[in-house]
Amino acid sequence: MRIPLYQIDAFTETAFRGNPAAVCLLPGPVADPVLQAMAAEMALSETAFLLRTDNEPWETGTTFSLRWFTPQTEVPLCEHATLA
C-alpha cells in the first residue's frame, strides 16, 4: 500500500525552520501498530495521520479523522502537526 507522506515545517514560511511534523494522508484504515511504526520511522516529534471518513475525494471531502503519534506513543493532540 502506498501512503502519501509529507514533512511540513509549521509556524514558518522559510524552509528548514519552524517545527517539523510528518503528515500522512491515509487511503483507508491502518492498524495502530503500523501507524506507530511509521511515526517511529519519521523520527520527528509528531506525525499526523489524516483519514477521510466520507467517500469523497481528498479535495472535496468534508469529514476526516486526525490522530497524532510521537515515535513512542499516540498523543491526544498536537498543535503544530495539526497546522501542518
C-alpha positions, 0 to 999 in steps of 0.5 A: 500500500502506498501512503502519501507522506509529507514533512511540513515545517509549521509556524514558518514560511522559510524552509528548514525552520519552524517545527517539523511534523510528518503528515500522512494522508491515509487511503483507508484504515491502518492498524495502530501498530503500523501507524506507530511504526511509521511515526517511529520511522519519521523520527520527528516529534509528531506525525499526523495521520489524516483519514477521510471518513466520507467517500469523497475525494481528498479535495472535496471531502468534508469529514476526516479523522486526525490522530497524532503519534510521537515515535513512542506513543499516540498523543491526544493532540498536537498543535503544530502537526495539526497546522501542518 
